[in-house]
C-alpha cells in the first residue's frame, strides 16, 4: 500500500477517460489515523492530558480492554501525521507500545462530525 498525497476521483462511467488525480490538500481530505496506546499502570490520565495538547489530535479517550488509550489523529498531510505519531505520541513517557491504523479514504466509510 502506498500512502501519498494524491487520490483518484472517478467521474462518470468511463473511468479510463474520466479519472483525474486530485491533490488532497485542495479538497480538505485530511489523512486520518487511529492510535491504540498501551501505557504503564496509573499513567493513563497524565498521558491522555499530554496527547490532548497536541494540535493534530481530534479525539483521545481512556478505554477498557487490551489497549489503554484511543487516539484519533487528523493532519494536514501524511508527513505531519507521521511526525505527530512518531515524534510526539510515541515519545511521551509512560507509553509502552502503540498500534497505528491509517484510514484508507478510497474505501469509503462514515465519519461523524
DAHUWO-V430638 format. One record per helix or strand. SS is the DSSP state (helix for helix, strand for strand). FROM is the first residue (numbers start at 1). TO is the last residue. If there is no record, write none. Layout:
BEGIN
SS_FROM_TO / SS_FROM_TO
END
This chain:
BEGIN
strand_6_10 / strand_19_23 / helix_24_26 / strand_32_39 / helix_44_52 / strand_57_62 / strand_69_74 / helix_78_89 / strand_95_102 / helix_105_107
END
